[in-house]
Each structure stands twice: as C-alpha cells, then as structure tokens.
Amino acid sequence: MHSVASPITGIGFGTTLMVAYCNISYIVVLAWALHYLYYSVSLDMKLPWGSCGNEWNTPNCFTSEGNQSVAEEGKEVKDSVIEYWE
C-alpha cells in the first residue's frame, strides 16, 4: 500500500535542489563582491579597467587621467571603463 506522503516526497527533493541552486548563486555573487572589494582596497594593485594597456582595449581607448594619447581626430574614443564592461 502506498503511503500518503509518497507524492509529496518529490516536492521536498525539488525544494532541496532549488535551495542548493540559490545558495550556489549567492556564493558566486559574494565571491565577485569580495574580489572587487580586494582590488579596490589593495594599494599595490590597479583596477583592471583603470588603464588602456589591456588586451580588451581598442586603439581608441583613453583614460580620464589623460595618461593615454587620445585617438586621431575624427575617430570615436572610448573610456577604459566603458571598454572593460562592454
């Protein structure tokens, strides 16, 4: 004879899987937050988007500090922060 709680057992397993997925997602978000917090308070390290000398930057990259040459006249220029996040 089947138990009354037998059909409800699947709900418990589903809920457990959803909670596990939410926990993993939460941990990933916290890991990214800690990663960027470390970069922001570390004095000897620069933020990855703080300069134009990275592999994702285009020749039209410039920084707000003005230490990189601005692209030739008539070309579109982009800030290094914008290029990092696109």
N, C-alpha and C positions, 0 to 999 in steps of 0.2 A: 504494500500500500504506500502511496506517495505521501510525503509529508506536506503539510500546508505551506511551510516556509520554503519549499523547493523552488518555486518560480521566483521568489523574492531574492534568492541567493545571487542571481545574475545582476540584480541592481547593486548589491554590495560589491561585487567584483568590478562593475563599471565605475562605481563611485571611487573605489580604490585606485583604479587606473587614472581617472580624471584628477584626483588629488596628487598623484605622483607626477603627472604631466605639469600641473600648476606649480608644484614645488621645484621641478627642474627649470621651468621657465623663470621663476622668481630668482633662483640661484644664478642663472645666466645674467639676468638684469643686474643683480648685485655685483657680480664679477666685473661687468663692464663699468659700473659706477666706481668700484674700488680701483680699477685700472686707471681711469681718468682722474680720480682723486689723487692717486700716487703721482701721476705725471704733472698734475697742477701744483703740488706742494714740493716736488723734488727740484731743488735749485740747480743741480748739475745737469739735469736733463731738459731738453727743449720739447715743446709740444710738437707732434708730427705735422700739424698744419701751420706751424709758425714760420716756416721758411719755404722758399721756392726750389730748393735743391733736392727734391724728392722725385721718385720715379713716376708718380702720377701727375706731376706738374707739366703744364704746357709751356712753350717758349714765351707765351704772352702773360705769364704769371708775374705778379708783383706783390709786395708786402706793404702794409701800412707804415712800416718803419722807414721805407724808402731805400733800403739797402740793396734792392734788386733793380736793375735797369728796366724801365717801362718799355713796352713793345714799341715798334716803329709807328710813326704817325699814320693814322687811318686804320689801324688794326684794333680789334676788340681786346681789352685787357681784363683779367680776372684776378680777384684777390686769392691768395693762397688758401684761405679758409674755405672759400666757395669751391675751389677745385678739389679740396680734400673730401668734402661732403657730397659732391656730385658723383 
